[in-house]
Amino acid sequence: AHSVAHSVAHSVAHSVAHSVTTKPTQIAQDTYLHDHGSQTTAVPSFRLDLFDRTRLCACRNGSNHSSEKEKSTSGGGVWIAGPAKKSNRVDVHVWGEFGGSGGHVDRGTVGIVAAEASRVLRDAETLADGFETSGVGNSPNELVGQNASAVLAKIARAQSLAASLGGADVGLGEGHVLRVRAQTLALRVYIRTGAFEKAVAAAKSLLRPHRAAYPQNHPPLGLHLALLAKTEAYLGQNRAAAKHGAEAYAMLSVSHGTSSSLVKQVETTLRETRFELHKGDARDDEKPSLSDDEDGG
């Protein structure tokens, strides 16, 4: 899951942050608000449907729209720069209209809460990286359990802060990188600690944002589907695993080539899953009426 999180992240040039012409306003300690205007066309020129690990910026608005036209007409957006590992400074860029059905939302409040959520998530990632690199990951010992619980508590706090703002009404919908990163980190923890049922649920919840952010045959989408399929197969959810595994194999064959070791691993898992289905020994408990991955795709 860690490699998937890294592959999802794209680098945004440092010059991007310096291209902003809006004068920031300090709204709290180490928190600066850049308000680009409330007009629906007030999308900052530097905004990209990309993000990187350190800046935690928005990959898209709450409505998950990706085209230039849709970006400028679908309400407000939030782009979060920071914090770095050794700094608490966070710059929050806001634009467009906030509120939606929830009424008026104060833009300063959005900045303060979004900045705090970003800091909490940074701390959760740092803690998770620490117990993974220390060699205690993948071991069902007490230390892993304690650290995992601490990471998950921070993730829950970050998610709660984001949700408290009204989600898509302020551009912090399910496709916002802050929420995607929190769920991706939870997925990492679940896999490292063997909580595979929770891992499948987390991976499924990330499918819609992945499909919205990446085109067909893009490596991060294929890698995520492969991870989901492998975890489903481990749990005996073979019907879903075969479906997602076939999709992953088709995508990664294009991006990586059929001779790559990764694609061969995916093919092996897919072959084994199909064999189990053919035998009629599948233990898939999913309801047939559920569409695709429960992601609406």
N, C-alpha and C positions, 0 to 999 in steps of 0.2 A: 504493500500500500504506500510505503514511503516513496518508492521510485515513481509510482503513479502520480503522487502529489507533486514531485519534482518535475515530471514531464508535462504536467498540466500548466506549470508556471512558465511564463515567457518574460524575458527581460524588457523592461521599459527604460529607454535611455535616460541618463541623469539630466540631460539637457531639457527633457520634457518638463521636469519640475520647475526649471528656471525660465521656461517660456511664458509662465503665468504673468499677466499684467495686473490682475486684481490685487489690490493692497490687502494683506491679511489683517484681521482684527483678533487680538488676543481675547479669548472669551473665558479662559480658565488657565490654571497653571499648566504650562507646556502644551497648551491647546490653542490652535490658531484657525480661524474660520476664513475661508475665501469664498465670498458669495458672488457668483457670476450672473446673478439676476434671476427674477422670477418668471420672465417670459418663456414660453414653451420653446423658443428658438435659441435660448441662452445656453447652448451646449458648449463648454470650453473647447478650444481648438485642439488641445493636447489629449483630450479624452480618447482612449482606445478601448476596444473590446479585448484587452489583454491586461495581465497583471504580473507582478513579480513577487517573490517571497518576502522581501524586506519591506516593500512599500504598502502591501495590502490594499492596493487600489481597486476601485470598482471595475468589474469586467463588463457589466451592463446594468441597465436600470431594473427596477422591480418587475417590469412587465416582460422581461427577457426578450425585448426587441433588439435586432441587430443591424438593421439597415440604417443608412444615414437619415432617411426620411422618418422612419419610426423613432429613431433616437431623439429627434427634435420635436416630436409631437406627443410623446407618451408620458408626460409628467416629469417630475423632478428626479434628479440623480445625485448620488453621493460618491465621491472619490476620496479615499483615505490614504494619505502618504505618511508612513511611519506606524509605530515607532521602530527605530533601529534597535539592535540588541543591547546597546549600551547607552541609549538615550530614551527619554520618555516623551520627547517632542512629537506631536502629531499635528499635521495640517489636514484639515477637512475641507474639501471643495464641494460646494453645493450649487445646483442650478435648477431652473425650471420651477414648476408649481408643485407644492406639497399639499397634502391634506386629503385629497380624494373624497371618499365617502365618510372619512373620519373627521372632516372639518379642518380648521386651520392648525398647522403644526409650526411651532416656533423654530426658526432655522438655527438659532443659537443652541437650543436644546438638542437638536439633531447633531450639531457639531460636538457638543460635550459628551453625549451618550455614545455616539459612534466612536469617538476617540478612546473612551474608556473601554468599550468592547474590543477595540483593536489592541489595546495594551494587555487586556486579560488574555486574549488569544495568543499574543506574543509570548506571554509568560507560560501558557499551556504548552506551546510548541517547544520552548526552551526546556521545560521539565520533561517532556516526552523524549526529546533528543538526548537528554542526559541519561535517562534510564535505559534507552536503547543502546547507546554507544558504550555504556559501562559494562555491557555483557550480561545484564540480568534479564534482558528481554527474552521471551519465549520460554521462560522457566516459571513454573507455577509455584513460586515461593512467596513468602510474605512481603518481601520488598517490592516485587513487581505489583502485587495487589495494592499495596499502599500508594505507590507512585501512580498507578493507573487510576485509582480512585481520585487522587488529587488532580490529575489531568482532566478527567471527565467532569469533575466539579467546576473547574475553570471553563471548560467548554460550555457547560450548561449555563454558566454565568454570562458568557459572551453571547450565547444564543438568546438568552432572556433579555439582555440589554437591547439587542437588535430588534427583537420582536416587540419590545415595549414602545418603540417609535411608530409602530403601525405598519411594519413590513413594506409592502409594495406602495403604500400611500406616500412614502418618502424615499422611494427608490431602493429600499433594502429588502427586496423580495428574495425568493429562494435562489435566484440566479446571481445575486450579489456575491462577490468574492469573499466577503467577510463570513457569510453563512456557509458558502461552499467549503471554505478552508476549515471552518469549525467542524463540519460534518466529515470532511476528509480526515482530519486529525482523529476524530472519534473512531472512524473506520480503522485507522492504523492501530489504535489502542485495542480495539476489539480483536483484531487478528493476532496481535502480539500476545494477548492474554488468553486466547482460545475461546473467546465468546463469539462463536461463529454464527449463531442465529442472529445476534445483534449486528454482526458484520454484514450479513446479507441484507438486513433491513436498511442499514446505513448506505450500502452500495446501491441499492435500488432507489433510495431517495436522491442519490446524486446523478442518476441517469438523465433526468429531465434537464438539469443545468448543463451536463456534458453534451447532450444532443443539441441544446440551444447554442452552446459556445463553439462547437466544432463541426465542420462539415463531414459528410460521409467519407470514410476511409482515412480520417485523420488519426495519427497514432495514439494520442491520449484517449480518444473515445474507444478505440480498439483495445487498448491496454486495460481500460476500466471494465469493459465487457468481459475480457478474459479473466480478470480477477473475480468478478461476480460469478462467472460460470464455474470457475474452479471451486469457489466457496460453496456454491449451491450443490455441486457434485459431491463435495465432502459430506454434506448433510443429507445426501440422497434425494435431493430435489432435482431429479434427472430430467424431467420434461423441460423445466426452466433452464437448467444447465445446458441442455442440448441446443435450445434456441439461442441463448446468449453466446454459447461457445461457437456455434456456426457463424453467427454474425461477427464475432471477434476474429475468427479464422479468415473470413472473407476480407475484412478490413486490413488485418496485419499482413496478409499475403501480398496485398498491394503496397503497403508502406515499407515492409521489411523484406519481402521476398519469401517464397516457399521453402528455400533452403536454409533460412536462419534458424538458429536453435530455439528461439522464442516461438516461432510459428510451429515448429515441430512439437514443442511441448503442448501448445494449444491443441494441435491436431491429435496428439495422443490422448489428452483428456477428453476431447470430443468423441474420439473413437470408443473409448471405454464407457463413456456415458451412454452412447447410442447402443452399445452392446447390452448394458443393463436394461435399457428400455426394451430392447428386442426380446430379452429373456422374460420380460414381464415381472421382474423383481424390483422395479423402481419403487422407492418409498416416498414419492413426491406427494406431499400433503396439500399442495396448492389447489385452489378451486379453479376448474377449467374456465370459468366465466371471467376471471381476471384478465385484463388486456395487457399484453406484452409484459413489461417489467413493472407494472403499477406506476409507470412514469408518464402514461398518456401518450407514449411514442408509438 
